[in-house]
Amino acid sequence: MITARALAAWAGTDRLSALPARIPAGEPVPAAMALALYVGGRTVPANRVAFDDRLLERVGDQVRAKVAVLPLGRALLVCDRLDAAPDENLVCWPDDSSYHLAGALPRGRVARWLDLGCGSAFAQLARPELADTRIALDVNPRAVAYARLGAELSRVAIDVVEGDIAAACPAELVTCNAPLPATDHPARWRRADPGLFERLFRAIPACLAPGGLAVVHCARAAIPADLPGERLLVGYAPEFAVLHWRPDAPARAIARHRDLTADRPHLDAADFVLASTRGA
């Protein structure tokens, strides 16, 4: 079974960002066959798993996963395998930034949630309870296909659309786990196109319904200093932070830092409640 509980028993953690260093080696036991196949990228006997041609390919009398299928809470996330060759369309294995963004979302439910540059749809698969309607947008057709498949496997209704941020419709919650701004980063999938951040922060107000909230994980240096409205910024590293931005709220700018701990390894909603209260 591909479940978070089974994953934790097999690898010692269900935290997807920690898995690359903890995937067990050796012959998998029967109960872990699906995890070895879809998470570990192993080739296994064809008679040991149910064949699904969307996910698997035959290699003689064995099968190999075309993609990674990762348990995320009660959901299943689809992304490229760990051993996939880097290219501009790579749909990457979740890293800690995905957890920082998903954890930092406010707890209240909204009518519409728009995720810009959704990738594998990590945030909406991790936190589907936050919205009645979930829309995910990405320019990468591979990401769109994987996000749709993950939503189908998870039985989570997400309207995944191939398109640019300028094509988005207003929503009460808008999120984005932005790529790195540095053009010399070795992983192409983490590099932003020239002008992306200028376009992103210019487009977000038009994507928000009146009174709406934007939650953006990105490099601190990518956040314009002159954003209007209310800005709550919680950093967890010298370079990175999560921004809560309400463009049409009264002007207020608060920046805080939170040290990560073993008990709280990612930012969460409480960090922003605390930042707002202390900044009042």
C-alpha positions as CSV (number, residue, x, y, z in Angstrom):
1,M,0.0,0.0,0.0
2,I,1.1,3.5,-0.8
3,T,0.2,5.4,2.4
4,A,1.9,7.8,4.6
5,R,1.8,5.3,7.5
6,A,3.3,2.6,5.4
7,L,6.0,5.0,4.1
8,A,7.0,6.0,7.6
9,A,7.3,2.3,8.6
10,W,9.4,1.6,5.5
11,A,11.7,4.6,5.4
12,G,11.5,5.9,8.9
13,T,9.7,9.1,7.8
14,D,6.7,10.2,5.8
15,R,8.3,13.6,5.1
16,L,8.8,13.5,1.3
17,S,11.7,16.1,1.3
18,A,13.7,13.8,3.6
19,L,13.2,10.6,1.6
20,P,16.0,10.9,-1.0
21,A,18.6,10.1,1.7
22,R,16.5,7.5,3.5
23,I,15.0,5.2,0.8
24,P,15.9,1.6,1.9
25,A,18.2,-0.4,-0.2
26,G,18.0,-4.2,-0.7
27,E,15.2,-6.5,-1.7
28,P,11.8,-5.1,-0.6
29,V,9.5,-7.2,1.5
30,P,6.1,-8.0,-0.1
31,A,4.3,-5.4,2.0
32,A,6.7,-2.7,0.7
33,M,6.7,-3.7,-3.0
34,A,4.6,-0.7,-4.1
35,L,6.7,1.7,-2.1
36,A,9.9,0.3,-3.6
37,L,8.4,0.6,-7.0
38,Y,6.8,4.1,-6.9
39,V,8.8,5.8,-4.3
40,G,12.2,4.0,-4.5
41,G,12.2,3.8,-8.3
42,R,13.0,0.0,-8.1
43,T,12.2,-2.4,-10.9
44,V,10.0,-5.3,-9.5
45,P,8.5,-8.5,-10.9
46,A,5.4,-7.8,-13.0
47,N,3.3,-10.4,-11.1
48,R,3.8,-8.6,-7.8
49,V,1.9,-5.4,-8.6
50,A,-1.3,-4.4,-10.5
51,F,-0.4,-3.0,-13.9
52,D,-1.5,0.6,-14.7
53,D,-0.1,1.8,-18.0
54,R,-0.4,5.5,-16.9
55,L,2.2,4.8,-14.2
56,L,4.1,1.7,-15.2
57,E,6.1,0.3,-18.1
58,R,7.2,-3.3,-18.7
59,V,10.8,-4.3,-18.8
60,G,10.8,-8.0,-19.8
61,D,9.0,-9.8,-17.0
62,Q,9.4,-6.9,-14.7
63,V,7.8,-3.4,-14.3
64,R,9.2,0.0,-13.7
65,A,7.4,3.2,-12.6
66,K,7.3,6.0,-15.2
67,V,6.8,8.5,-12.5
68,A,7.1,8.8,-8.7
69,V,3.9,8.3,-6.7
70,L,4.3,9.7,-3.2
71,P,1.9,9.5,-0.2
72,L,1.1,13.0,1.1
73,G,-1.2,12.8,4.0
74,R,-4.3,11.1,2.6
75,A,-3.4,12.1,-0.9
76,L,-1.1,10.7,-3.6
77,L,1.3,13.1,-5.3
78,V,2.8,12.4,-8.8
79,C,6.1,13.9,-9.8
80,D,9.2,12.9,-11.8
81,R,11.4,10.1,-10.4
82,L,14.4,11.0,-8.4
83,D,16.6,9.7,-11.1
84,A,14.9,11.7,-13.9
85,A,17.3,13.7,-16.0
86,P,17.2,17.5,-15.2
87,D,15.4,19.5,-17.9
88,E,13.3,22.7,-18.1
89,N,10.0,20.7,-17.7
90,L,11.1,18.6,-14.7
91,V,8.4,18.3,-12.1
92,C,10.6,18.0,-9.1
93,W,10.4,15.9,-6.0
94,P,9.0,18.0,-3.2
95,D,11.5,19.8,-1.1
96,D,11.1,21.7,2.2
97,S,9.8,24.8,0.5
98,S,6.6,22.9,-0.3
99,Y,6.1,22.1,3.4
100,H,6.8,25.7,4.4
101,L,4.2,27.0,2.0
102,A,1.5,24.5,2.8
103,G,2.1,24.8,6.5
104,A,2.0,28.6,6.4
105,L,-1.5,28.7,5.0
106,P,-4.2,30.1,7.3
107,R,-6.6,27.6,8.8
108,G,-9.9,29.3,7.7
109,R,-11.8,27.9,4.7
110,V,-12.3,30.0,1.6
111,A,-14.6,29.7,-1.4
112,R,-11.8,29.7,-4.1
113,W,-8.1,28.9,-3.9
114,L,-5.8,29.6,-6.8
115,D,-2.3,28.1,-6.8
116,L,0.1,29.7,-9.3
117,G,2.9,27.6,-10.7
118,C,1.3,24.6,-9.0
119,G,3.9,22.0,-10.2
120,S,2.6,18.6,-8.8
121,A,-0.1,20.4,-6.8
122,F,1.6,19.7,-3.5
123,A,-0.2,22.5,-1.6
124,Q,-3.7,21.7,-2.6
125,L,-3.2,18.0,-2.2
126,A,-1.8,18.5,1.2
127,R,-4.5,21.0,2.4
128,P,-7.6,20.4,0.3
129,E,-9.9,21.3,3.3
130,L,-9.0,25.0,2.9
131,A,-11.2,25.7,-0.1
132,D,-14.5,24.8,-1.7
133,T,-13.1,25.2,-5.1
134,R,-9.4,24.6,-6.0
135,I,-7.8,25.9,-9.2
136,A,-4.2,25.2,-10.1
137,L,-2.2,26.9,-12.8
138,D,1.1,26.0,-14.5
139,V,2.7,26.8,-17.8
140,N,4.5,23.4,-17.8
141,P,2.3,20.8,-19.6
142,R,4.1,17.9,-17.8
143,A,3.2,19.5,-14.4
144,V,-0.4,19.9,-15.5
145,A,-0.6,16.3,-16.5
146,Y,1.0,15.1,-13.2
147,A,-1.2,17.4,-11.1
148,R,-4.3,16.1,-12.8
149,L,-3.3,12.5,-12.2
150,G,-2.4,13.2,-8.6
151,A,-5.8,14.8,-8.0
152,E,-7.5,11.9,-9.7
153,L,-5.6,9.2,-7.7
154,S,-6.3,11.2,-4.5
155,R,-10.0,11.9,-5.3
156,V,-9.4,15.6,-4.7
157,A,-11.2,17.9,-7.0
158,I,-8.7,20.4,-8.5
159,D,-9.3,22.3,-11.7
160,V,-5.7,22.1,-13.2
161,V,-5.2,24.6,-16.0
162,E,-2.3,25.0,-18.4
163,G,-1.6,28.7,-18.6
164,D,0.3,31.8,-17.4
165,I,-0.3,33.8,-14.2
166,A,-1.9,36.6,-16.2
167,A,-4.7,34.2,-17.2
168,A,-5.9,33.6,-13.6
169,C,-9.3,34.4,-12.2
170,P,-9.9,36.1,-8.8
171,A,-9.8,33.9,-5.7
172,E,-9.9,34.6,-1.9
173,L,-6.6,32.7,-1.5
174,V,-3.7,32.8,-4.0
175,T,-0.5,30.8,-3.4
176,C,2.8,30.4,-5.1
177,N,5.9,28.5,-4.3
178,A,8.2,30.5,-6.5
179,P,11.4,29.3,-8.1
180,L,14.9,30.6,-7.3
181,P,15.7,34.0,-8.8
182,A,19.4,33.1,-9.4
183,T,20.0,32.3,-13.1
184,D,23.2,30.3,-12.3
185,H,21.5,27.7,-10.1
186,P,22.5,24.2,-11.4
187,A,18.9,22.8,-11.4
188,R,17.1,24.4,-14.4
189,W,13.7,23.6,-12.9
190,R,14.5,26.0,-10.0
191,R,15.4,29.0,-12.2
192,A,13.0,31.8,-12.7
193,D,12.5,33.2,-16.2
194,P,13.7,36.8,-16.6
195,G,11.1,39.1,-15.3
196,L,9.0,36.4,-13.5
197,F,9.0,38.1,-10.1
198,E,8.1,41.5,-11.5
199,R,5.2,39.8,-13.4
200,L,4.2,37.7,-10.4
201,F,3.8,40.5,-7.9
202,R,2.2,42.7,-10.4
203,A,-0.4,40.0,-11.3
204,I,-1.3,38.8,-7.8
205,P,-3.6,41.7,-6.9
206,A,-5.6,41.0,-10.1
207,C,-5.8,37.4,-9.1
208,L,-7.2,38.2,-5.6
209,A,-10.8,38.7,-4.7
210,P,-11.5,41.8,-2.5
211,G,-10.0,41.3,0.9
212,G,-8.1,38.2,-0.4
213,L,-4.7,36.9,0.9
214,A,-1.7,35.9,-1.2
215,V,0.8,33.5,0.4
216,V,4.2,33.3,-1.4
217,H,7.3,31.3,-0.6
218,C,10.3,32.7,-2.3
219,A,13.8,34.2,-1.8
220,R,13.7,37.3,0.3
221,A,15.5,39.3,-2.4
222,A,12.7,38.6,-4.9
223,I,10.1,40.5,-2.9
224,P,9.6,44.1,-4.0
225,A,10.1,46.6,-1.2
226,D,7.2,48.8,-2.2
227,L,4.3,46.3,-2.2
228,P,1.1,48.0,-1.1
229,G,-1.2,46.9,1.7
230,E,-0.3,44.5,4.6
231,R,2.8,42.4,4.4
232,L,3.7,39.8,7.1
233,L,7.0,38.2,6.3
234,V,8.3,35.2,8.3
235,G,11.8,34.1,7.4
236,Y,13.4,30.8,8.4
237,A,16.8,31.1,6.7
238,P,18.9,34.1,5.6
239,E,17.7,33.7,2.0
240,F,14.1,32.4,2.2
241,A,10.8,33.4,3.7
242,V,7.0,33.1,3.4
243,L,5.0,36.3,2.7
244,H,1.4,36.8,3.7
245,W,0.2,39.8,1.5
246,R,-3.1,41.5,1.5
247,P,-2.8,44.3,-1.1
248,D,-6.0,46.1,-0.3
249,A,-5.6,46.1,3.5
250,P,-4.3,49.1,5.4
251,A,-0.5,49.6,5.0
252,R,1.5,47.6,7.4
253,A,4.9,45.8,7.1
254,I,6.1,43.2,9.6
255,A,9.1,41.0,9.3
256,R,10.0,38.2,11.7
257,H,12.4,35.3,11.8
258,R,11.7,31.9,13.3
259,D,14.3,29.3,14.0
260,L,13.4,25.8,12.8
261,T,13.5,23.0,15.4
262,A,13.1,19.2,15.3
263,D,9.5,19.6,16.7
264,R,8.6,22.4,14.2
265,P,10.8,21.9,11.1
266,H,8.6,24.1,8.9
267,L,6.8,27.3,9.2
268,D,3.1,27.1,10.1
269,A,0.0,29.3,10.5
270,A,0.9,30.1,14.2
271,D,4.0,31.9,13.0
272,F,1.9,34.5,11.2
273,V,-0.6,34.9,14.0
274,L,2.3,35.7,16.3
275,A,3.9,38.0,13.8
276,S,0.6,39.9,13.3
277,T,-0.1,40.2,17.1
278,R,3.4,41.4,17.9
279,G,3.3,43.9,15.1
280,A,0.0,45.4,16.1
